[in-house]
Amino acid sequence: MPSGSTHDRITLWILAPIATICWLLTESGELTLIVSGSFLFSGLMFGPDLDTHSRQFKRWGRLKSIWLPYQKLLRHRSIFSHGFWIGTILRVCYLFVFLSLISVFTVALGQAIFGFHWNWQEFIKNSIALLTREYKDIAIATLVGLELGSLSHILSDTICSSYKKSQKSSRNSSARKSAHRKKK
């Protein structure tokens, strides 16, 4: 499995091709920027290795503790952290739930202290309508960028692991052949 610095280099190396392909497909600077930014964020801070005390985890700084329950719930390299779409969607949902809980607490505290009016049902209904109608393209571009960052990580893990296995197998085969020749 590649080191954290190798994963970072891979993310930075393929950022330009991702942006170029996105521009060619969409001809939109806004969507290209969103996909590229989401890809960079996913590759450096929001990728599959949040299930360990990795470089991605440490980059969250003081906020890294929000990922501790995630780490306890998931086994490293499981389908739920490293799975195609599953890992990204689970991390997005996990972060959404965490931020929602903080928001509920903050708004409840604000209502108790300052007495302002807040309707949760109306807020949720308006947010969903906004995301599905007004910002649908932006939401899709963000998810695509996050998944591409995750995929670059997963593919580099897979390629590196396969290479190491083939090298180990080759060394073991050579050692067996050498031992067999010594017996003769």
C-alpha positions as CSV (number, residue, x, y, z in Angstrom):
1,M,0.0,0.0,0.0
2,P,1.5,3.4,-0.9
3,S,2.5,5.9,1.8
4,G,0.5,9.0,2.6
5,S,3.0,11.2,0.7
6,T,2.7,8.9,-2.4
7,H,-1.1,9.2,-2.3
8,D,-0.7,13.0,-2.1
9,R,1.6,13.0,-5.1
10,I,-0.8,10.9,-7.1
11,T,-3.6,13.2,-6.2
12,L,-1.6,16.3,-7.3
13,W,-0.3,14.6,-10.5
14,I,-3.8,13.7,-11.8
15,L,-5.5,16.9,-10.8
16,A,-4.7,18.6,-14.1
17,P,-5.9,15.6,-16.2
18,I,-9.1,15.5,-14.1
19,A,-9.7,19.2,-14.6
20,T,-8.9,19.0,-18.4
21,I,-11.3,16.1,-18.9
22,C,-14.0,17.8,-16.8
23,W,-13.6,21.0,-18.9
24,L,-13.8,19.0,-22.2
25,L,-17.0,17.2,-21.0
26,T,-18.8,20.2,-19.5
27,E,-17.3,23.3,-21.0
28,S,-18.1,24.9,-17.7
29,G,-15.5,26.6,-15.6
30,E,-17.7,26.5,-12.5
31,L,-18.3,22.7,-12.7
32,T,-14.7,22.1,-13.6
33,L,-13.6,24.0,-10.5
34,I,-16.1,22.2,-8.3
35,V,-15.1,18.7,-9.5
36,S,-11.4,19.6,-9.2
37,G,-11.8,21.1,-5.8
38,S,-13.8,18.2,-4.6
39,F,-11.2,15.8,-6.1
40,L,-8.4,17.6,-4.3
41,F,-10.3,17.7,-1.0
42,S,-11.1,14.0,-1.3
43,G,-7.6,13.0,-2.2
44,L,-6.0,15.0,0.6
45,M,-8.5,15.1,3.5
46,F,-11.7,13.1,2.8
47,G,-10.5,9.8,1.3
48,P,-10.8,6.2,2.3
49,D,-8.0,6.3,4.9
50,L,-10.1,8.3,7.4
51,D,-10.7,4.8,8.9
52,T,-7.1,4.9,10.3
53,H,-4.8,7.4,12.0
54,S,-3.6,8.4,8.5
55,R,-2.2,11.6,7.0
56,Q,-5.8,12.4,5.8
57,F,-7.1,12.0,9.4
58,K,-4.3,14.2,10.8
59,R,-5.1,17.0,8.4
60,W,-8.4,17.6,10.1
61,G,-6.3,19.1,13.0
62,R,-8.5,19.8,16.0
63,L,-11.5,18.5,14.2
64,K,-10.0,15.0,13.6
65,S,-11.8,13.7,16.7
66,I,-15.0,13.7,14.7
67,W,-13.6,10.7,12.7
68,L,-12.9,8.6,15.8
69,P,-16.3,6.9,15.9
70,Y,-16.0,6.3,12.1
71,Q,-12.7,4.6,12.7
72,K,-14.1,2.4,15.5
73,L,-17.1,1.4,13.3
74,L,-15.1,0.5,10.2
75,R,-12.4,-2.0,9.5
76,H,-9.6,-0.6,7.4
77,R,-10.0,-1.3,3.6
78,S,-13.5,-2.6,4.1
79,I,-16.1,-2.1,1.4
80,F,-17.6,0.6,3.6
81,S,-14.5,2.7,3.5
82,H,-12.8,1.7,0.3
83,G,-15.8,0.5,-1.7
84,F,-16.7,2.1,-5.1
85,W,-19.3,4.9,-4.3
86,I,-20.2,3.2,-1.0
87,G,-17.2,4.6,0.9
88,T,-17.7,8.2,-0.5
89,I,-21.4,8.2,0.2
90,L,-20.9,6.8,3.7
91,R,-18.3,9.5,4.5
92,V,-20.6,12.2,3.2
93,C,-23.6,10.9,5.2
94,Y,-21.4,10.5,8.3
95,L,-20.1,14.1,8.0
96,F,-23.7,15.3,7.3
97,V,-25.1,13.6,10.4
98,F,-22.3,14.9,12.6
99,L,-22.7,18.5,11.3
100,S,-26.5,18.1,11.6
101,L,-26.2,17.1,15.3
102,I,-24.0,20.1,16.0
103,S,-26.4,22.4,14.1
104,V,-29.4,21.1,16.1
105,F,-27.6,21.7,19.3
106,T,-26.4,25.2,18.2
107,V,-29.8,26.3,17.0
108,A,-31.6,24.9,20.1
109,L,-29.1,26.8,22.3
110,G,-29.6,29.9,20.2
111,Q,-33.4,29.6,20.5
112,A,-33.2,29.2,24.2
113,I,-30.9,32.2,24.7
114,F,-32.1,34.6,22.1
115,G,-35.6,33.4,21.5
116,F,-35.6,33.5,17.7
117,H,-38.1,31.4,15.7
118,W,-36.8,28.4,13.7
119,N,-38.8,25.7,11.9
120,W,-36.8,22.5,11.3
121,Q,-39.4,21.0,8.9
122,E,-39.4,24.1,6.7
123,F,-35.6,24.3,6.8
124,I,-35.2,20.7,5.7
125,K,-37.9,20.9,3.0
126,N,-36.3,24.1,1.6
127,S,-32.8,22.6,1.7
128,I,-33.8,19.5,-0.2
129,A,-35.7,21.6,-2.8
130,L,-32.6,23.8,-3.2
131,L,-30.3,20.9,-3.7
132,T,-32.5,19.0,-6.1
133,R,-33.7,21.9,-8.2
134,E,-31.3,24.9,-7.9
135,Y,-28.0,23.2,-7.2
136,K,-28.4,19.7,-8.7
137,D,-25.5,20.1,-11.1
138,I,-23.3,21.4,-8.3
139,A,-24.2,18.6,-5.9
140,I,-23.5,16.0,-8.7
141,A,-20.2,17.7,-9.6
142,T,-19.2,17.6,-5.9
143,L,-20.0,14.0,-5.5
144,V,-18.2,13.1,-8.7
145,G,-15.1,15.0,-7.6
146,L,-15.2,13.3,-4.1
147,E,-15.5,9.9,-5.7
148,L,-12.7,10.5,-8.2
149,G,-10.4,11.4,-5.3
150,S,-11.4,8.3,-3.5
151,L,-11.0,6.2,-6.6
152,S,-7.4,7.5,-7.2
153,H,-6.6,6.3,-3.7
154,I,-8.3,2.9,-4.0
155,L,-6.7,2.2,-7.4
156,S,-3.2,3.1,-6.2
157,D,-3.7,0.9,-3.1
158,T,-4.9,-2.0,-5.4
159,I,-2.1,-1.6,-7.9
160,C,0.6,-1.3,-5.3
161,S,-0.7,-4.3,-3.3
162,S,-0.9,-6.4,-6.5
163,Y,2.7,-5.4,-7.4
164,K,4.0,-6.2,-4.0
165,K,2.3,-9.6,-4.1
166,S,3.7,-10.4,-7.5
167,Q,7.2,-9.4,-6.3
168,K,6.9,-11.5,-3.2
169,S,5.6,-14.4,-5.2
170,S,8.5,-14.0,-7.7
171,R,11.0,-13.9,-4.8
172,N,9.5,-17.0,-3.2
173,S,9.5,-18.9,-6.5
174,S,13.2,-17.9,-7.1
175,A,14.0,-19.0,-3.5
176,R,12.3,-22.4,-4.1
177,K,14.1,-22.9,-7.4
178,S,17.4,-22.0,-5.7
179,A,16.8,-24.4,-2.8
180,H,15.8,-27.2,-5.2
181,R,19.0,-26.7,-7.2
182,K,21.1,-26.9,-4.0
183,K,19.5,-30.2,-3.2
184,K,20.6,-31.7,-6.5
